[in-house]
Amino acid sequence: MKKLLCVAMLLACPVFYGQSDLGAWYIYFGSIKPENSKWSFEPEIQFRNHDLGGDLQQLLVRPAIRYNLETNFSIAAGYAYVLSEAEETPDNPHRENRIYEEAILRQEVGRVAIRHRFRYEQRFMEDRDFNTRYRYCLFIDIPLNNTSIKEKTIYAALYNEIFINGKRNDDTPSVFDRDRIYLGAGYRLTKNFGIQLGWMNQMLEKTSKSQLMLSLHHTLPIRRANSGNPVPARG
């Protein structure tokens, strides 16, 4: 853990400097997958804060079902509930229900792991017109103390994601919605559990804001005992 903190701070130090309006996102990414199955269930929850904690910006709950067509290509469909609140008081809560479909393509270039994620969202927002949105994210993970990301591996993590409005209306008149760039470090504690710490800057059409991001990445494989009852496999 100390190594992870040191690496993350070294990577993020240049962009943290001078940031006085820093928020924080705390995230859990899960994957529940039966052994020898191409299907998996992926629960996700995010607590996004205007500050480092206590002033909620968004609560996002986003479960999905994934199907692996190939070892390096998968598709998924999911639902997201998003509760947004204004900074400080009053909160002025706003709710959104979202359906989405996505595809992920994985590549390896030497020791570098690359993922391309394409996501299409249908957004049902409180007191707003129906909207759609396209998202493309490029993820790059670089192991630092191993040739691949496995148990006990420290790695640099980078991504850039662009959001494009689909069905535009008075609420979303522009094609460009936002762009996120992330720089951080991760540590794979076990085969099925890891942690990441980093910095993300979100750029909208007229504003931008930086976020500290702490995320847990957890895979729960399911195997069948001799009795035929499903039990979690040890990771």
C-alpha positions as CSV (number, residue, x, y, z in Angstrom):
1,M,0.0,0.0,0.0
2,K,2.9,2.4,0.8
3,K,4.3,1.7,-2.6
4,L,1.0,2.4,-4.3
5,L,0.6,5.8,-2.5
6,C,4.2,6.8,-3.4
7,V,3.7,6.0,-7.1
8,A,0.3,7.7,-7.2
9,M,1.6,10.8,-5.6
10,L,4.6,11.0,-7.9
11,L,2.4,10.6,-11.0
12,A,-0.2,13.0,-9.8
13,C,2.0,15.6,-8.1
14,P,2.3,17.9,-11.1
15,V,-1.4,18.1,-11.6
16,F,-2.4,18.4,-7.9
17,Y,-0.2,21.4,-7.5
18,G,-2.3,24.5,-7.3
19,Q,-5.6,22.7,-7.1
20,S,-7.8,24.5,-4.6
21,D,-11.2,23.1,-5.7
22,L,-10.6,19.4,-5.5
23,G,-13.4,16.9,-5.3
24,A,-13.2,13.1,-4.6
25,W,-14.8,10.1,-6.1
26,Y,-14.9,6.8,-4.2
27,I,-15.8,3.8,-6.4
28,Y,-16.4,0.0,-6.2
29,F,-16.2,-2.1,-9.3
30,G,-17.3,-5.7,-8.9
31,S,-17.5,-8.7,-11.2
32,I,-19.4,-11.9,-10.2
33,K,-18.6,-14.7,-12.7
34,P,-19.4,-18.4,-12.6
35,E,-16.4,-20.5,-13.5
36,N,-16.2,-21.7,-17.1
37,S,-19.0,-19.3,-18.1
38,K,-19.0,-16.4,-20.6
39,W,-21.5,-14.5,-18.5
40,S,-20.8,-12.2,-15.6
41,F,-22.7,-9.7,-13.4
42,E,-21.0,-6.4,-12.7
43,P,-22.2,-4.3,-9.7
44,E,-20.8,-0.8,-9.5
45,I,-21.4,2.1,-7.0
46,Q,-19.8,5.5,-6.9
47,F,-19.9,8.3,-4.3
48,R,-18.9,11.5,-6.0
49,N,-18.2,14.5,-3.8
50,H,-17.8,18.3,-4.5
51,D,-15.1,18.2,-1.9
52,L,-13.0,15.4,-0.4
53,G,-16.0,14.0,1.5
54,G,-19.3,15.1,3.0
55,D,-20.8,17.3,0.2
56,L,-22.3,14.8,-2.2
57,Q,-22.2,15.6,-5.9
58,Q,-23.5,12.4,-7.3
59,L,-24.5,8.9,-6.1
60,L,-24.3,6.5,-9.0
61,V,-25.5,2.8,-8.9
62,R,-24.7,1.0,-12.1
63,P,-25.2,-2.8,-12.5
64,A,-24.6,-4.6,-15.8
65,I,-24.7,-8.1,-17.4
66,R,-21.6,-8.9,-19.5
67,Y,-21.1,-11.6,-22.2
68,N,-17.6,-12.5,-23.4
69,L,-17.7,-13.2,-27.1
70,E,-13.9,-13.8,-27.2
71,T,-11.1,-13.6,-24.7
72,N,-10.4,-10.0,-25.8
73,F,-13.9,-8.8,-26.8
74,S,-17.1,-8.5,-24.7
75,I,-20.5,-6.8,-24.8
76,A,-22.7,-5.6,-21.9
77,A,-26.0,-4.0,-21.1
78,G,-26.9,-2.2,-17.9
79,Y,-28.9,0.3,-15.9
80,A,-27.7,3.3,-14.0
81,Y,-29.5,5.3,-11.3
82,V,-27.9,8.8,-10.8
83,L,-28.7,11.2,-7.9
84,S,-27.1,14.6,-8.4
85,E,-26.9,17.4,-5.9
86,A,-25.8,21.0,-6.1
87,E,-22.7,22.2,-4.2
88,E,-23.2,23.2,-0.6
89,T,-26.8,24.1,0.2
90,P,-29.6,23.8,-0.9
91,D,-28.9,20.4,-2.4
92,N,-31.6,20.7,-5.2
93,P,-31.5,16.9,-5.9
94,H,-31.9,15.8,-9.4
95,R,-32.5,12.2,-10.5
96,E,-31.7,10.3,-13.7
97,N,-32.4,6.8,-14.9
98,R,-30.1,5.5,-17.6
99,I,-30.0,2.4,-19.8
100,Y,-26.8,1.6,-21.7
101,E,-25.1,-0.8,-24.0
102,E,-21.3,-1.2,-24.4
103,A,-18.5,-3.1,-26.1
104,I,-14.9,-3.6,-24.8
105,L,-12.0,-4.6,-27.0
106,R,-8.7,-5.6,-25.2
107,Q,-5.2,-5.4,-26.6
108,E,-1.7,-6.1,-25.4
109,V,1.3,-4.2,-26.9
110,G,4.4,-5.7,-25.2
111,R,3.7,-5.3,-21.4
112,V,1.1,-2.6,-22.0
113,A,-2.6,-3.5,-21.5
114,I,-5.0,-1.4,-23.7
115,R,-8.8,-1.4,-23.5
116,H,-11.2,0.4,-25.9
117,R,-14.7,0.9,-24.4
118,F,-17.6,2.1,-26.6
119,R,-20.8,3.0,-24.7
120,Y,-24.2,4.2,-25.8
121,E,-26.6,5.6,-23.2
122,Q,-30.3,6.4,-23.2
123,R,-30.9,9.0,-20.5
124,F,-34.2,9.7,-18.7
125,M,-33.6,12.8,-16.6
126,E,-36.0,14.4,-14.1
127,D,-37.7,17.5,-15.6
128,R,-35.6,17.3,-18.8
129,D,-36.2,15.9,-22.3
130,F,-35.0,12.4,-23.2
131,N,-31.4,12.4,-24.4
132,T,-28.8,9.9,-25.7
133,R,-25.1,10.0,-25.4
134,Y,-22.0,8.3,-27.0
135,R,-18.9,7.6,-25.0
136,Y,-15.5,6.3,-26.0
137,C,-12.7,5.6,-23.4
138,L,-9.1,4.5,-24.0
139,F,-7.6,2.8,-21.0
140,I,-3.8,2.1,-20.7
141,D,-2.3,0.1,-17.9
142,I,1.5,-0.3,-17.6
143,P,2.9,-2.8,-15.0
144,L,6.0,-1.4,-13.2
145,N,7.4,-4.4,-11.3
146,N,6.2,-7.3,-13.5
147,T,5.9,-8.0,-17.1
148,S,2.1,-8.3,-16.8
149,I,-0.6,-7.2,-14.3
150,K,-0.9,-10.1,-11.8
151,E,-0.8,-10.6,-8.1
152,K,1.5,-8.1,-6.2
153,T,1.8,-5.9,-9.3
154,I,2.1,-2.1,-9.2
155,Y,1.0,-0.4,-12.4
156,A,0.5,3.0,-13.9
157,A,-3.1,3.6,-15.0
158,L,-4.2,6.2,-17.6
159,Y,-7.4,6.8,-19.4
160,N,-9.1,9.4,-21.6
161,E,-12.9,9.4,-22.2
162,I,-14.9,11.6,-24.5
163,F,-18.7,12.1,-24.3
164,I,-20.7,13.1,-27.3
165,N,-24.4,14.1,-27.1
166,G,-26.6,12.1,-29.5
167,K,-30.2,13.3,-29.5
168,R,-29.8,17.0,-28.8
169,N,-32.5,19.4,-27.5
170,D,-32.7,22.6,-25.5
171,D,-31.0,20.9,-22.5
172,T,-28.1,19.6,-24.5
173,P,-27.7,21.9,-27.5
174,S,-24.0,21.0,-28.1
175,V,-22.4,17.9,-29.7
176,F,-19.6,17.9,-27.1
177,D,-20.7,17.0,-23.6
178,R,-17.4,16.4,-21.7
179,D,-14.0,14.9,-21.6
180,R,-12.2,13.1,-18.7
181,I,-8.5,12.5,-18.4
182,Y,-7.1,10.3,-15.6
183,L,-3.6,9.5,-14.3
184,G,-3.0,7.2,-11.3
185,A,-1.5,4.0,-10.0
186,G,-2.9,0.6,-9.1
187,Y,-1.9,-2.3,-7.0
188,R,-3.2,-5.9,-7.6
189,L,-3.2,-7.3,-4.1
190,T,-4.5,-10.8,-5.2
191,K,-5.7,-12.3,-8.4
192,N,-9.2,-11.1,-7.7
193,F,-8.7,-7.8,-5.8
194,G,-7.0,-4.5,-6.5
195,I,-7.0,-0.8,-5.7
196,Q,-6.3,2.3,-7.7
197,L,-5.6,5.9,-6.6
198,G,-5.3,8.8,-9.0
199,W,-6.3,12.2,-10.3
200,M,-9.0,12.9,-12.9
201,N,-9.8,16.2,-14.6
202,Q,-13.3,16.6,-16.1
203,M,-13.6,19.2,-18.8
204,L,-17.1,20.5,-19.8
205,E,-17.8,23.1,-22.5
206,K,-17.2,26.0,-20.2
207,T,-15.8,24.7,-16.9
208,S,-13.5,22.0,-15.5
209,K,-12.9,20.3,-12.2
210,S,-10.3,18.0,-10.8
211,Q,-11.1,14.9,-8.7
212,L,-9.1,12.6,-6.4
213,M,-10.2,9.1,-7.3
214,L,-10.0,6.0,-5.1
215,S,-11.4,2.7,-6.5
216,L,-11.6,-0.9,-5.5
217,H,-11.7,-3.6,-8.2
218,H,-13.1,-6.9,-7.0
219,T,-13.8,-10.2,-8.9
220,L,-15.8,-12.9,-7.2
221,P,-15.6,-16.2,-9.2
222,I,-18.3,-18.7,-8.4
223,R,-17.5,-22.4,-8.5
224,R,-19.7,-25.4,-7.7
225,A,-18.9,-27.6,-4.8
226,N,-19.2,-31.4,-5.0
227,S,-22.7,-31.1,-3.6
228,G,-23.8,-29.1,-6.6
229,N,-24.4,-25.9,-4.5
230,P,-22.7,-22.8,-5.9
231,V,-20.1,-21.3,-3.5
232,P,-17.6,-18.5,-3.9
233,A,-14.2,-19.6,-5.2
234,R,-11.2,-18.6,-3.1
235,G,-9.2,-15.8,-4.6
